[in-house]
């Protein structure tokens, strides 16, 4: 899942070298903490959160295919 989020986000931002994704395992789900450069934050979130919502939808679909629950947090 980390690689999927990293690939999606790196294609969106101006500074792909500052993109990092960390997985935090929980009891029921996995939280993916996405960090980008401050000036790229708007590109990842998008207008009214549309891009962030799309990223979360893609990750949720991929995770459900594997029988897992994954949450993406943009930090």
N, CA, C and O atoms as a Tripos MOL2 file, in Angstrom:
@<TRIPOS>MOLECULE
protein
  300   299    75     0     0
PROTEIN
NO_CHARGES

@<TRIPOS>ATOM
      1 N           0.8130   -1.1950    0.0000 N.3       1 UNK1
      2 CA          0.0000    0.0000    0.0000 C.3       1 UNK1
      3 C           0.8600    1.2630    0.0000 C.2       1 UNK1
      4 O           0.5280    2.2470   -0.6600 O.2       1 UNK1
      5 N           1.9650    1.2280    0.7430 N.am      2 UNK2
      6 CA          2.8580    2.3950    0.7960 C.3       2 UNK2
      7 C           3.3220    2.7930   -0.5970 C.2       2 UNK2
      8 O           3.3330    3.9720   -0.9500 O.2       2 UNK2
      9 N           3.7050    1.7930   -1.3800 N.am      3 UNK3
     10 CA          4.2240    2.0650   -2.7120 C.3       3 UNK3
     11 C           3.1640    2.6950   -3.6060 C.2       3 UNK3
     12 O           3.4690    3.5740   -4.4120 O.2       3 UNK3
     13 N           1.9250    2.2500   -3.4640 N.am      4 UNK4
     14 CA          0.8210    2.7890   -4.2570 C.3       4 UNK4
     15 C           0.6170    4.2690   -3.9590 C.2       4 UNK4
     16 O           0.5350    5.0840   -4.8790 O.2       4 UNK4
     17 N           0.5370    4.6180   -2.6890 N.am      5 UNK5
     18 CA          0.3380    6.0160   -2.2960 C.3       5 UNK5
     19 C           1.5260    6.8560   -2.7310 C.2       5 UNK5
     20 O           1.3570    7.9640   -3.2410 O.2       5 UNK5
     21 N           2.7190    6.3340   -2.5310 N.am      6 UNK6
     22 CA          3.9290    7.0690   -2.8950 C.3       6 UNK6
     23 C           3.9770    7.3330   -4.4040 C.2       6 UNK6
     24 O           4.3250    8.4360   -4.8260 O.2       6 UNK6
     25 N           3.6350    6.3480   -5.2030 N.am      7 UNK7
     26 CA          3.6230    6.4980   -6.6560 C.3       7 UNK7
     27 C           2.6020    7.5490   -7.0920 C.2       7 UNK7
     28 O           2.9020    8.3950   -7.9340 O.2       7 UNK7
     29 N           1.3990    7.4970   -6.5230 N.am      8 UNK8
     30 CA          0.3580    8.4620   -6.8720 C.3       8 UNK8
     31 C           0.7710    9.8870   -6.5250 C.2       8 UNK8
     32 O           0.6370   10.7980   -7.3410 O.2       8 UNK8
     33 N           1.2730   10.0690   -5.3130 N.am      9 UNK9
     34 CA          1.5810   11.4140   -4.8310 C.3       9 UNK9
     35 C           2.8160   11.9850   -5.5200 C.2       9 UNK9
     36 O           2.8520   13.1740   -5.8360 O.2       9 UNK9
     37 N           3.8190   11.1600   -5.7530 N.am     10 UNK10
     38 CA          5.0360   11.6610   -6.4090 C.3      10 UNK10
     39 C           4.7510   12.1900   -7.8090 C.2      10 UNK10
     40 O           5.4520   13.0780   -8.2960 O.2      10 UNK10
     41 N           3.7200   11.6450   -8.4600 N.am     11 UNK11
     42 CA          3.3840   12.1230   -9.7990 C.3      11 UNK11
     43 C           2.6380   13.4570   -9.7560 C.2      11 UNK11
     44 O           2.4980   14.1200  -10.7840 O.2      11 UNK11
     45 N           2.1600   13.8540   -8.5760 N.am     12 UNK12
     46 CA          1.3910   15.0940   -8.4360 C.3      12 UNK12
     47 C           2.2300   16.2940   -8.0090 C.2      12 UNK12
     48 O           1.9300   17.4230   -8.3990 O.2      12 UNK12
     49 N           3.2680   16.0720   -7.2220 N.am     13 UNK13
     50 CA          3.9670   17.1700   -6.5610 C.3      13 UNK13
     51 C           5.1810   17.6600   -7.3490 C.2      13 UNK13
     52 O           5.6530   16.9980   -8.2730 O.2      13 UNK13
     53 N           5.6800   18.8510   -6.9560 N.am     14 UNK14
     54 CA          6.8750   19.4200   -7.5690 C.3      14 UNK14
     55 C           8.1570   18.8690   -6.9540 C.2      14 UNK14
     56 O           9.1900   18.8020   -7.6210 O.2      14 UNK14
     57 N           8.0920   18.4770   -5.6890 N.am     15 UNK15
     58 CA          9.2690   17.9590   -4.9860 C.3      15 UNK15
     59 C           9.0280   16.5010   -4.5790 C.2      15 UNK15
     60 O           8.7360   16.2310   -3.4140 O.2      15 UNK15
     61 N           9.1460   15.5620   -5.5160 N.am     16 UNK16
     62 CA          8.8620   14.1650   -5.2020 C.3      16 UNK16
     63 C           9.8500   13.5400   -4.2140 C.2      16 UNK16
     64 O           9.5420   12.5240   -3.5920 O.2      16 UNK16
     65 N          11.0380   14.1410   -4.0670 N.am     17 UNK17
     66 CA         12.0170   13.5980   -3.1260 C.3      17 UNK17
     67 C          11.6130   13.8290   -1.6770 C.2      17 UNK17
     68 O          12.1560   13.1810   -0.7820 O.2      17 UNK17
     69 N          10.6710   14.7390   -1.4200 N.am     18 UNK18
     70 CA         10.2310   15.0220   -0.0560 C.3      18 UNK18
     71 C           8.9430   14.2900    0.3200 C.2      18 UNK18
     72 O           8.3610   14.5570    1.3710 O.2      18 UNK18
     73 N           8.5030   13.3790   -0.5260 N.am     19 UNK19
     74 CA          7.3070   12.5820   -0.2340 C.3      19 UNK19
     75 C           7.7210   11.3780    0.5930 C.2      19 UNK19
     76 O           8.6450   10.6520    0.2280 O.2      19 UNK19
     77 N           7.0310   11.1680    1.7100 N.am     20 UNK20
     78 CA          7.2910    9.9790    2.5220 C.3      20 UNK20
     79 C           5.9680    9.4150    3.0230 C.2      20 UNK20
     80 O           5.0420   10.1510    3.3640 O.2      20 UNK20
     81 N           5.9090    8.0960    3.0580 N.am     21 UNK21
     82 CA          4.7150    7.3950    3.5250 C.3      21 UNK21
     83 C           5.1500    6.4100    4.5890 C.2      21 UNK21
     84 O           6.0270    5.5770    4.3590 O.2      21 UNK21
     85 N           4.5300    6.5100    5.7630 N.am     22 UNK22
     86 CA          4.8300    5.5920    6.8590 C.3      22 UNK22
     87 C           3.5580    4.8620    7.2500 C.2      22 UNK22
     88 O           2.4960    5.4720    7.3730 O.2      22 UNK22
     89 N           3.6660    3.5740    7.4430 N.am     23 UNK23
     90 CA          2.5180    2.7690    7.8600 C.3      23 UNK23
     91 C           2.5550    2.5780    9.3700 C.2      23 UNK23
     92 O           3.5760    2.1890    9.9380 O.2      23 UNK23
     93 N           1.4230    2.8590   10.0080 N.am     24 UNK24
     94 CA          1.2740    2.6390   11.4470 C.3      24 UNK24
     95 C           0.1850    1.5830   11.6170 C.2      24 UNK24
     96 O          -0.9840    1.8180   11.3130 O.2      24 UNK24
     97 N           0.5940    0.4220   12.1070 N.am     25 UNK25
     98 CA         -0.3440   -0.6830   12.2670 C.3      25 UNK25
     99 C          -1.1820   -0.4990   13.5300 C.2      25 UNK25
    100 O          -0.6510   -0.2040   14.6000 O.2      25 UNK25
    101 N          -2.4750   -0.6730   13.3970 N.am     26 UNK26
    102 CA         -3.3820   -0.6020   14.5310 C.3      26 UNK26
    103 C          -4.0240   -1.9530   14.7620 C.2      26 UNK26
    104 O          -3.6550   -2.9410   14.1270 O.2      26 UNK26
    105 N          -4.9940   -1.9980   15.6780 N.am     27 UNK27
    106 CA         -5.6890   -3.2520   15.9650 C.3      27 UNK27
    107 C          -6.5180   -3.7170   14.7750 C.2      27 UNK27
    108 O          -6.4330   -4.8740   14.3630 O.2      27 UNK27
    109 N          -7.3170   -2.8140   14.2300 N.am     28 UNK28
    110 CA         -8.2250   -3.1820   13.1480 C.3      28 UNK28
    111 C          -7.7900   -2.6690   11.7820 C.2      28 UNK28
    112 O          -8.1780   -3.2280   10.7570 O.2      28 UNK28
    113 N          -6.9880   -1.6110   11.7610 N.am     29 UNK29
    114 CA         -6.6510   -0.9910   10.4800 C.3      29 UNK29
    115 C          -5.2070   -0.5190   10.4660 C.2      29 UNK29
    116 O          -4.5100   -0.5280   11.4820 O.2      29 UNK29
    117 N          -4.7880   -0.1100    9.2910 N.am     30 UNK30
    118 CA         -3.4680    0.4560    9.0940 C.3      30 UNK30
    119 C          -3.6390    1.9180    8.7080 C.2      30 UNK30
    120 O          -4.4650    2.2460    7.8560 O.2      30 UNK30
    121 N          -2.8660    2.7920    9.3300 N.am     31 UNK31
    122 CA         -2.8980    4.2160    8.9990 C.3      31 UNK31
    123 C          -1.6420    4.5440    8.2080 C.2      31 UNK31
    124 O          -0.5260    4.2900    8.6620 O.2      31 UNK31
    125 N          -1.8300    5.1080    7.0260 N.am     32 UNK32
    126 CA         -0.7010    5.5450    6.2160 C.3      32 UNK32
    127 C          -0.5370    7.0430    6.4110 C.2      32 UNK32
    128 O          -1.4200    7.8230    6.0550 O.2      32 UNK32
    129 N           0.5870    7.4390    6.9740 N.am     33 UNK33
    130 CA          0.8710    8.8490    7.2130 C.3      33 UNK33
    131 C           1.6590    9.3870    6.0300 C.2      33 UNK33
    132 O           2.7970    8.9840    5.7940 O.2      33 UNK33
    133 N           1.0470   10.2950    5.2950 N.am     34 UNK34
    134 CA          1.6450   10.8720    4.0960 C.3      34 UNK34
    135 C           2.1940   12.2450    4.4310 C.2      34 UNK34
    136 O           1.4750   13.1090    4.9330 O.2      34 UNK34
    137 N           3.4690   12.4380    4.1490 N.am     35 UNK35
    138 CA          4.1100   13.7400    4.3830 C.3      35 UNK35
    139 C           4.6710   14.2510    3.0620 C.2      35 UNK35
    140 O           5.3380   13.5270    2.3230 O.2      35 UNK35
    141 N           4.3790   15.5300    2.7870 N.am     36 UNK36
    142 CA          4.8900   16.1870    1.5790 C.3      36 UNK36
    143 C           5.4590   17.5420    1.9740 C.2      36 UNK36
    144 O           5.2770   17.9960    3.1030 O.2      36 UNK36
    145 N           6.1480   18.1820    1.0380 N.am     37 UNK37
    146 CA          6.6780   19.5250    1.2790 C.3      37 UNK37
    147 C           5.5000   20.4750    1.4920 C.2      37 UNK37
    148 O           4.4530   20.3050    0.8680 O.2      37 UNK37
    149 N           5.6550   21.4750    2.3660 N.am     38 UNK38
    150 CA          4.5410   22.3990    2.6490 C.3      38 UNK38
    151 C           3.9660   23.0750    1.4030 C.2      38 UNK38
    152 O           2.7560   23.2910    1.3210 O.2      38 UNK38
    153 N           4.8200   23.4100    0.4370 N.am     39 UNK39
    154 CA          4.3110   24.0730   -0.7650 C.3      39 UNK39
    155 C           3.5650   23.1130   -1.6980 C.2      39 UNK39
    156 O           2.8680   23.5600   -2.6080 O.2      39 UNK39
    157 N           3.7040   21.8020   -1.4850 N.am     40 UNK40
    158 CA          2.9930   20.8140   -2.2970 C.3      40 UNK40
    159 C           1.6930   20.3410   -1.6420 C.2      40 UNK40
    160 O           0.9610   19.5420   -2.2270 O.2      40 UNK40
    161 N           1.4090   20.8190   -0.4570 N.am     41 UNK41
    162 CA          0.2340   20.3630    0.2800 C.3      41 UNK41
    163 C          -1.0580   20.6270   -0.5000 C.2      41 UNK41
    164 O          -1.9450   19.7740   -0.5370 O.2      41 UNK41
    165 N          -1.1630   21.7890   -1.1150 N.am     42 UNK42
    166 CA         -2.3700   22.1230   -1.8760 C.3      42 UNK42
    167 C          -2.5730   21.2210   -3.0690 C.2      42 UNK42
    168 O          -3.7110   20.9170   -3.4270 O.2      42 UNK42
    169 N          -1.4920   20.7870   -3.6940 N.am     43 UNK43
    170 CA         -1.6020   19.9000   -4.8470 C.3      43 UNK43
    171 C          -2.0920   18.5180   -4.4400 C.2      43 UNK43
    172 O          -2.8040   17.8600   -5.1990 O.2      43 UNK43
    173 N          -1.7170   18.0830   -3.2600 N.am     44 UNK44
    174 CA         -2.1380   16.7610   -2.7820 C.3      44 UNK44
    175 C          -3.5910   16.7960   -2.3160 C.2      44 UNK44
    176 O          -4.3290   15.8300   -2.5100 O.2      44 UNK44
    177 N          -4.0010   17.8960   -1.7110 N.am     45 UNK45
    178 CA         -5.3760   18.0000   -1.2220 C.3      45 UNK45
    179 C          -6.3370   18.3310   -2.3560 C.2      45 UNK45
    180 O          -7.4080   17.7340   -2.4530 O.2      45 UNK45
    181 N          -5.9680   19.2690   -3.2070 N.am     46 UNK46
    182 CA         -6.8180   19.6330   -4.3400 C.3      46 UNK46
    183 C          -7.9480   20.5560   -3.9320 C.2      46 UNK46
    184 O          -8.1470   20.8420   -2.7510 O.2      46 UNK46
    185 N          -8.6830   21.0160   -4.9300 N.am     47 UNK47
    186 CA         -9.8130   21.9110   -4.6630 C.3      47 UNK47
    187 C         -10.8980   21.1420   -3.9270 C.2      47 UNK47
    188 O         -11.3520   20.0910   -4.3810 O.2      47 UNK47
    189 N         -11.3010   21.6750   -2.7970 N.am     48 UNK48
    190 CA        -12.3360   21.0880   -1.9360 C.3      48 UNK48
    191 C         -12.0100   19.6460   -1.5450 C.2      48 UNK48
    192 O         -12.9090   18.8590   -1.2510 O.2      48 UNK48
    193 N         -10.7140   19.3060   -1.5440 N.am     49 UNK49
    194 CA        -10.2950   17.9810   -1.0970 C.3      49 UNK49
    195 C         -10.5320   16.8690   -2.0960 C.2      49 UNK49
    196 O         -10.5220   15.6960   -1.7220 O.2      49 UNK49
    197 N         -10.7430   17.2060   -3.3460 N.am     50 UNK50
    198 CA        -11.0710   16.1880   -4.3480 C.3      50 UNK50
    199 C          -9.9360   15.2060   -4.6080 C.2      50 UNK50
    200 O         -10.1770   14.0040   -4.7210 O.2      50 UNK50
    201 N          -8.7090   15.6970   -4.7030 N.am     51 UNK51
    202 CA         -7.5860   14.8060   -4.9790 C.3      51 UNK51
    203 C          -7.3180   13.9050   -3.7740 C.2      51 UNK51
    204 O          -7.0590   12.7120   -3.9320 O.2      51 UNK51
    205 N          -7.3810   14.4750   -2.5770 N.am     52 UNK52
    206 CA         -7.2000   13.6730   -1.3670 C.3      52 UNK52
    207 C          -8.2660   12.5880   -1.2820 C.2      52 UNK52
    208 O          -7.9660   11.4510   -0.9200 O.2      52 UNK52
    209 N          -9.5040   12.9310   -1.6100 N.am     53 UNK53
    210 CA        -10.6030   11.9670   -1.5900 C.3      53 UNK53
    211 C         -10.3700   10.8660   -2.6140 C.2      53 UNK53
    212 O         -10.6430    9.6960   -2.3470 O.2      53 UNK53
    213 N          -9.8580   11.2440   -3.7980 N.am     54 UNK54
    214 CA         -9.5800   10.2620   -4.8440 C.3      54 UNK54
    215 C          -8.4640    9.3060   -4.4170 C.2      54 UNK54
    216 O          -8.5510    8.1010   -4.6540 O.2      54 UNK54
    217 N          -7.4210    9.8410   -3.7910 N.am     55 UNK55
    218 CA         -6.3250    8.9960   -3.3060 C.3      55 UNK55
    219 C          -6.8500    8.0110   -2.2690 C.2      55 UNK55
    220 O          -6.5190    6.8260   -2.3030 O.2      55 UNK55
    221 N          -7.6660    8.5060   -1.3530 N.am     56 UNK56
    222 CA         -8.2330    7.6350   -0.3090 C.3      56 UNK56
    223 C          -9.1320    6.5560   -0.9190 C.2      56 UNK56
    224 O          -9.1330    5.4170   -0.4540 O.2      56 UNK56
    225 N          -9.8840    6.9050   -1.9430 N.am     57 UNK57
    226 CA        -10.7690    5.9370   -2.5960 C.3      57 UNK57
    227 C          -9.9630    4.8300   -3.2710 C.2      57 UNK57
    228 O         -10.3100    3.6540   -3.1610 O.2      57 UNK57
    229 N          -8.8960    5.1990   -3.9640 N.am     58 UNK58
    230 CA         -8.0480    4.2050   -4.6260 C.3      58 UNK58
    231 C          -7.4120    3.2690   -3.6110 C.2      58 UNK58
    232 O          -7.3880    2.0540   -3.8050 O.2      58 UNK58
    233 N          -6.8990    3.8410   -2.5290 N.am     59 UNK59
    234 CA         -6.2550    3.0280   -1.4920 C.3      59 UNK59
    235 C          -7.2720    2.1170   -0.8080 C.2      59 UNK59
    236 O          -6.9810    0.9550   -0.5250 O.2      59 UNK59
    237 N          -8.4530    2.6450   -0.5480 N.am     60 UNK60
    238 CA         -9.5010    1.8390    0.0880 C.3      60 UNK60
    239 C          -9.8960    0.6570   -0.8000 C.2      60 UNK60
    240 O         -10.0990   -0.4520   -0.3070 O.2      60 UNK60
    241 N         -10.0030    0.8950   -2.1000 N.am     61 UNK61
    242 CA        -10.3490   -0.1870   -3.0270 C.3      61 UNK61
    243 C          -9.2520   -1.2460   -3.0730 C.2      61 UNK61
    244 O          -9.5420   -2.4420   -3.0560 O.2      61 UNK61
    245 N          -7.9990   -0.8150   -3.1310 N.am     62 UNK62
    246 CA         -6.8830   -1.7670   -3.1580 C.3      62 UNK62
    247 C          -6.8000   -2.5510   -1.8520 C.2      62 UNK62
    248 O          -6.5000   -3.7450   -1.8580 O.2      62 UNK62
    249 N          -7.0640   -1.8830   -0.7380 N.am     63 UNK63
    250 CA         -7.0000   -2.5500    0.5660 C.3      63 UNK63
    251 C          -8.1360   -3.5580    0.7310 C.2      63 UNK63
    252 O          -7.9290   -4.6460    1.2680 O.2      63 UNK63
    253 N          -9.3300   -3.1990    0.2710 N.am     64 UNK64
    254 CA        -10.4600   -4.1200    0.4180 C.3      64 UNK64
    255 C         -10.2560   -5.3640   -0.4360 C.2      64 UNK64
    256 O         -10.7580   -6.4380   -0.1050 O.2      64 UNK64
    257 N          -9.5280   -5.2210   -1.5210 N.am     65 UNK65
    258 CA         -9.2050   -6.3680   -2.3670 C.3      65 UNK65
    259 C          -8.3330   -7.3610   -1.6050 C.2      65 UNK65
    260 O          -8.4020   -8.5690   -1.8330 O.2      65 UNK65
    261 N          -7.5150   -6.8360   -0.6990 N.am     66 UNK66
    262 CA         -6.6520   -7.6740    0.1340 C.3      66 UNK66
    263 C          -7.3080   -8.0250    1.4690 C.2      66 UNK66
    264 O          -6.7120   -8.7340    2.2800 O.2      66 UNK66
    265 N          -8.5110   -7.5430    1.7030 N.am     67 UNK67
    266 CA         -9.2150   -7.8270    2.9470 C.3      67 UNK67
    267 C          -8.7220   -7.0240    4.1280 C.2      67 UNK67
    268 O          -8.8200   -7.4810    5.2670 O.2      67 UNK67
    269 N          -8.1940   -5.8350    3.8820 N.am     68 UNK68
    270 CA         -7.6620   -4.9920    4.9500 C.3      68 UNK68
    271 C          -8.4100   -3.6700    4.9840 C.2      68 UNK68
    272 O          -9.1630   -3.3450    4.0660 O.2      68 UNK68
    273 N          -8.1940   -2.9070    6.0610 N.am     69 UNK69
    274 CA         -8.7320   -1.5560    6.1590 C.3      69 UNK69
    275 C          -7.5460   -0.6090    6.3040 C.2      69 UNK69
    276 O          -6.7330   -0.7410    7.2190 O.2      69 UNK69
    277 N          -7.4660    0.3470    5.3840 N.am     70 UNK70
    278 CA         -6.3540    1.2880    5.3650 C.3      70 UNK70
    279 C          -6.9050    2.6950    5.3330 C.2      70 UNK70
    280 O          -7.8360    2.9860    4.5830 O.2      70 UNK70
    281 N          -6.3290    3.5800    6.1540 N.am     71 UNK71
    282 CA         -6.7240    4.9810    6.2240 C.3      71 UNK71
    283 C          -5.5120    5.8240    5.8430 C.2      71 UNK71
    284 O          -4.4040    5.5750    6.3200 O.2      71 UNK71
    285 N          -5.7220    6.8220    4.9830 N.am     72 UNK72
    286 CA         -4.6440    7.7180    4.5720 C.3      72 UNK72
    287 C          -4.8040    9.0480    5.3030 C.2      72 UNK72
    288 O          -5.8520    9.6880    5.2180 O.2      72 UNK72
    289 N          -3.7690    9.4570    6.0140 N.am     73 UNK73
    290 CA         -3.7380   10.7610    6.6920 C.3      73 UNK73
    291 C          -2.6690   11.6120    6.0560 C.2      73 UNK73
    292 O          -1.5220   11.1860    5.9300 O.2      73 UNK73
    293 N          -3.0380   12.8200    5.6500 N.am     74 UNK74
    294 CA         -2.0920   13.7390    5.0470 C.3      74 UNK74
    295 C          -1.5880   14.6800    6.1400 C.2      74 UNK74
    296 O          -2.3700   15.3860    6.7760 O.2      74 UNK74
    297 N          -0.2780   14.6800    6.3450 N.am     75 UNK75
    298 CA          0.2920   15.4740    7.4400 C.3      75 UNK75
    299 C           1.2190   16.5340    6.9030 C.2      75 UNK75
    300 O           1.7940   17.3000    7.6760 O.2      75 UNK75
@<TRIPOS>BOND
     1     1     2 1
     2     2     3 1
     3     3     4 2
     4     3     5 am
     5     5     6 1
     6     6     7 1
     7     7     8 2
     8     7     9 am
     9     9    10 1
    10    10    11 1
    11    11    12 2
    12    11    13 am
    13    13    14 1
    14    14    15 1
    15    15    16 2
    16    15    17 am
    17    17    18 1
    18    18    19 1
    19    19    20 2
    20    19    21 am
    21    21    22 1
    22    22    23 1
    23    23    24 2
    24    23    25 am
    25    25    26 1
    26    26    27 1
    27    27    28 2
    28    27    29 am
    29    29    30 1
    30    30    31 1
    31    31    32 2
    32    31    33 am
    33    33    34 1
    34    34    35 1
    35    35    36 2
    36    35    37 am
    37    37    38 1
    38    38    39 1
    39    39    40 2
    40    39    41 am
    41    41    42 1
    42    42    43 1
    43    43    44 2
    44    43    45 am
    45    45    46 1
    46    46    47 1
    47    47    48 2
    48    47    49 am
    49    49    50 1
    50    50    51 1
    51    51    52 2
    52    51    53 am
    53    53    54 1
    54    54    55 1
    55    55    56 2
    56    55    57 am
    57    57    58 1
    58    58    59 1
    59    59    60 2
    60    59    61 am
    61    61    62 1
    62    62    63 1
    63    63    64 2
    64    63    65 am
    65    65    66 1
    66    66    67 1
    67    67    68 2
    68    67    69 am
    69    69    70 1
    70    70    71 1
    71    71    72 2
    72    71    73 am
    73    73    74 1
    74    74    75 1
    75    75    76 2
    76    75    77 am
    77    77    78 1
    78    78    79 1
    79    79    80 2
    80    79    81 am
    81    81    82 1
    82    82    83 1
    83    83    84 2
    84    83    85 am
    85    85    86 1
    86    86    87 1
    87    87    88 2
    88    87    89 am
    89    89    90 1
    90    90    91 1
    91    91    92 2
    92    91    93 am
    93    93    94 1
    94    94    95 1
    95    95    96 2
    96    95    97 am
    97    97    98 1
    98    98    99 1
    99    99   100 2
   100    99   101 am
   101   101   102 1
   102   102   103 1
   103   103   104 2
   104   103   105 am
   105   105   106 1
   106   106   107 1
   107   107   108 2
   108   107   109 am
   109   109   110 1
   110   110   111 1
   111   111   112 2
   112   111   113 am
   113   113   114 1
   114   114   115 1
   115   115   116 2
   116   115   117 am
   117   117   118 1
   118   118   119 1
   119   119   120 2
   120   119   121 am
   121   121   122 1
   122   122   123 1
   123   123   124 2
   124   123   125 am
   125   125   126 1
   126   126   127 1
   127   127   128 2
   128   127   129 am
   129   129   130 1
   130   130   131 1
   131   131   132 2
   132   131   133 am
   133   133   134 1
   134   134   135 1
   135   135   136 2
   136   135   137 am
   137   137   138 1
   138   138   139 1
   139   139   140 2
   140   139   141 am
   141   141   142 1
   142   142   143 1
   143   143   144 2
   144   143   145 am
   145   145   146 1
   146   146   147 1
   147   147   148 2
   148   147   149 am
   149   149   150 1
   150   150   151 1
   151   151   152 2
   152   151   153 am
   153   153   154 1
   154   154   155 1
   155   155   156 2
   156   155   157 am
   157   157   158 1
   158   158   159 1
   159   159   160 2
   160   159   161 am
   161   161   162 1
   162   162   163 1
   163   163   164 2
   164   163   165 am
   165   165   166 1
   166   166   167 1
   167   167   168 2
   168   167   169 am
   169   169   170 1
   170   170   171 1
   171   171   172 2
   172   171   173 am
   173   173   174 1
   174   174   175 1
   175   175   176 2
   176   175   177 am
   177   177   178 1
   178   178   179 1
   179   179   180 2
   180   179   181 am
   181   181   182 1
   182   182   183 1
   183   183   184 2
   184   183   185 am
   185   185   186 1
   186   186   187 1
   187   187   188 2
   188   187   189 am
   189   189   190 1
   190   190   191 1
   191   191   192 2
   192   191   193 am
   193   193   194 1
   194   194   195 1
   195   195   196 2
   196   195   197 am
   197   197   198 1
   198   198   199 1
   199   199   200 2
   200   199   201 am
   201   201   202 1
   202   202   203 1
   203   203   204 2
   204   203   205 am
   205   205   206 1
   206   206   207 1
   207   207   208 2
   208   207   209 am
   209   209   210 1
   210   210   211 1
   211   211   212 2
   212   211   213 am
   213   213   214 1
   214   214   215 1
   215   215   216 2
   216   215   217 am
   217   217   218 1
   218   218   219 1
   219   219   220 2
   220   219   221 am
   221   221   222 1
   222   222   223 1
   223   223   224 2
   224   223   225 am
   225   225   226 1
   226   226   227 1
   227   227   228 2
   228   227   229 am
   229   229   230 1
   230   230   231 1
   231   231   232 2
   232   231   233 am
   233   233   234 1
   234   234   235 1
   235   235   236 2
   236   235   237 am
   237   237   238 1
   238   238   239 1
   239   239   240 2
   240   239   241 am
   241   241   242 1
   242   242   243 1
   243   243   244 2
   244   243   245 am
   245   245   246 1
   246   246   247 1
   247   247   248 2
   248   247   249 am
   249   249   250 1
   250   250   251 1
   251   251   252 2
   252   251   253 am
   253   253   254 1
   254   254   255 1
   255   255   256 2
   256   255   257 am
   257   257   258 1
   258   258   259 1
   259   259   260 2
   260   259   261 am
   261   261   262 1
   262   262   263 1
   263   263   264 2
   264   263   265 am
   265   265   266 1
   266   266   267 1
   267   267   268 2
   268   267   269 am
   269   269   270 1
   270   270   271 1
   271   271   272 2
   272   271   273 am
   273   273   274 1
   274   274   275 1
   275   275   276 2
   276   275   277 am
   277   277   278 1
   278   278   279 1
   279   279   280 2
   280   279   281 am
   281   281   282 1
   282   282   283 1
   283   283   284 2
   284   283   285 am
   285   285   286 1
   286   286   287 1
   287   287   288 2
   288   287   289 am
   289   289   290 1
   290   290   291 1
   291   291   292 2
   292   291   293 am
   293   293   294 1
   294   294   295 1
   295   295   296 2
   296   295   297 am
   297   297   298 1
   298   298   299 1
   299   299   300 2
@<TRIPOS>SUBSTRUCTURE
     1 UNK1         2 RESIDUE 1 A UNK
     2 UNK2         6 RESIDUE 1 A UNK
     3 UNK3        10 RESIDUE 1 A UNK
     4 UNK4        14 RESIDUE 1 A UNK
     5 UNK5        18 RESIDUE 1 A UNK
     6 UNK6        22 RESIDUE 1 A UNK
     7 UNK7        26 RESIDUE 1 A UNK
     8 UNK8        30 RESIDUE 1 A UNK
     9 UNK9        34 RESIDUE 1 A UNK
    10 UNK10       38 RESIDUE 1 A UNK
    11 UNK11       42 RESIDUE 1 A UNK
    12 UNK12       46 RESIDUE 1 A UNK
    13 UNK13       50 RESIDUE 1 A UNK
    14 UNK14       54 RESIDUE 1 A UNK
    15 UNK15       58 RESIDUE 1 A UNK
    16 UNK16       62 RESIDUE 1 A UNK
    17 UNK17       66 RESIDUE 1 A UNK
    18 UNK18       70 RESIDUE 1 A UNK
    19 UNK19       74 RESIDUE 1 A UNK
    20 UNK20       78 RESIDUE 1 A UNK
    21 UNK21       82 RESIDUE 1 A UNK
    22 UNK22       86 RESIDUE 1 A UNK
    23 UNK23       90 RESIDUE 1 A UNK
    24 UNK24       94 RESIDUE 1 A UNK
    25 UNK25       98 RESIDUE 1 A UNK
    26 UNK26      102 RESIDUE 1 A UNK
    27 UNK27      106 RESIDUE 1 A UNK
    28 UNK28      110 RESIDUE 1 A UNK
    29 UNK29      114 RESIDUE 1 A UNK
    30 UNK30      118 RESIDUE 1 A UNK
    31 UNK31      122 RESIDUE 1 A UNK
    32 UNK32      126 RESIDUE 1 A UNK
    33 UNK33      130 RESIDUE 1 A UNK
    34 UNK34      134 RESIDUE 1 A UNK
    35 UNK35      138 RESIDUE 1 A UNK
    36 UNK36      142 RESIDUE 1 A UNK
    37 UNK37      146 RESIDUE 1 A UNK
    38 UNK38      150 RESIDUE 1 A UNK
    39 UNK39      154 RESIDUE 1 A UNK
    40 UNK40      158 RESIDUE 1 A UNK
    41 UNK41      162 RESIDUE 1 A UNK
    42 UNK42      166 RESIDUE 1 A UNK
    43 UNK43      170 RESIDUE 1 A UNK
    44 UNK44      174 RESIDUE 1 A UNK
    45 UNK45      178 RESIDUE 1 A UNK
    46 UNK46      182 RESIDUE 1 A UNK
    47 UNK47      186 RESIDUE 1 A UNK
    48 UNK48      190 RESIDUE 1 A UNK
    49 UNK49      194 RESIDUE 1 A UNK
    50 UNK50      198 RESIDUE 1 A UNK
    51 UNK51      202 RESIDUE 1 A UNK
    52 UNK52      206 RESIDUE 1 A UNK
    53 UNK53      210 RESIDUE 1 A UNK
    54 UNK54      214 RESIDUE 1 A UNK
    55 UNK55      218 RESIDUE 1 A UNK
    56 UNK56      222 RESIDUE 1 A UNK
    57 UNK57      226 RESIDUE 1 A UNK
    58 UNK58      230 RESIDUE 1 A UNK
    59 UNK59      234 RESIDUE 1 A UNK
    60 UNK60      238 RESIDUE 1 A UNK
    61 UNK61      242 RESIDUE 1 A UNK
    62 UNK62      246 RESIDUE 1 A UNK
    63 UNK63      250 RESIDUE 1 A UNK
    64 UNK64      254 RESIDUE 1 A UNK
    65 UNK65      258 RESIDUE 1 A UNK
    66 UNK66      262 RESIDUE 1 A UNK
    67 UNK67      266 RESIDUE 1 A UNK
    68 UNK68      270 RESIDUE 1 A UNK
    69 UNK69      274 RESIDUE 1 A UNK
    70 UNK70      278 RESIDUE 1 A UNK
    71 UNK71      282 RESIDUE 1 A UNK
    72 UNK72      286 RESIDUE 1 A UNK
    73 UNK73      290 RESIDUE 1 A UNK
    74 UNK74      294 RESIDUE 1 A UNK
    75 UNK75      298 RESIDUE 1 A UNK
